[in-house]
Amino acid sequence: MASEIRIERLVGEGIRRHLPAIARLRIVVFREWPYLYDGEEDYERRYLQRYVEEPRAVVVGAFDGAELVGASTALPLAAEPPELTEPVAKAGLPIDKTFYFGESVLLREYRGRGLGVRFFEEREAHARSFGAYDYACFCGVIRDPNDPRKPADYVPLDAFWTKRGYRKLDGAIGTIAWKEIGEAEETPKRLQFWYKKL
């Protein structure tokens, strides 16, 4: 049961205290399909530092005892780079009224317990708490459905996201560069934006 796991909203110094654990989680989980991310802990800690410094950012942590087993990030979309803000603006969402849900990572053995639902609920509640945001958005990596690396038992999250009230934002394709397993360096990856009115 998900009730056995403690859910906690982390901000500022609370995020900083858990940076190493969040970094390790991201490396482990994003190595899986569809991200195939070949991550490094130093890079991750530098990337996550902006969540410490952005006053409205949050990391929703899932704890099994003292161990961090899942984490979900969010911050104002205006704090993101143009590669992510411009596609959303062109699709018609106001940047300054939109909260961006970055990434959710959860160890495999804790999936299927309702924690993914809690991650969305907590991030939405956090965004609403400011009284300044009308929309939430996030993006999912676009992969060729016939890619031979895709596991046979892989289930896309589209139905899960739709059930949470999210819809694809037509024409909004962002790019983020990361180093994929087997690549010598970072290359840009295409991502589809999804959104919901808060």
C-alpha positions, 0 to 999 in steps of 0.5 A: 500500500502507498500509505506505507510510504511517506510523501513529503514536499521538499523546498530549498534546503530540504531539497539540498539535503537530499540532492545526492539521493535524488541524483542517484535515483534519476540515474537509475530510473532514467537509464530505463526505456524510454530515456536510456540516459547515461547519467553522471552524479556530478552532472545531476547535482549541478542540474538539481541545484536550480531546484534549491535556488528557485524559491517556488520549486518543489521536489515531492519525495517518497520515503520508505523509512529513511530511504528516498525511493521516488522523487518528482520535481516542479517549478515555474515554467518561466525558470526553464530554458527557451528550448522548453518555454518557446514551444509552449508559448507558440502553442498558446499557453502563457509562460508566466501562468504555467507551472512545469512538472519536470521529472518523476522517478520511482524505483521499480519495486515501488511502482503500481502502488499509487505513488505516481498519482500522489506525485501529480496531486502534490505538485498540482497542490503546490502550484495552486498554493501560489494563486498565480498559475492557471496551467500545469504542463510537462513533457514526455520523450518521443520514441519510435514505437518500433525501436528494437530497444523498447522492452516487450512489456513496456506500457506507455504512460499516455493513458495514465496522464490522460486519466489525470486530466492532461492532454497533448498540447498540439504542436508543442515539441520541446528538445532536451539534450542528454547522453544516451547509452551508447552515445559518445556525447549529448544529443537533442531528444524531442519531447511532446508537451502535455498540459492541464488547466489547474 
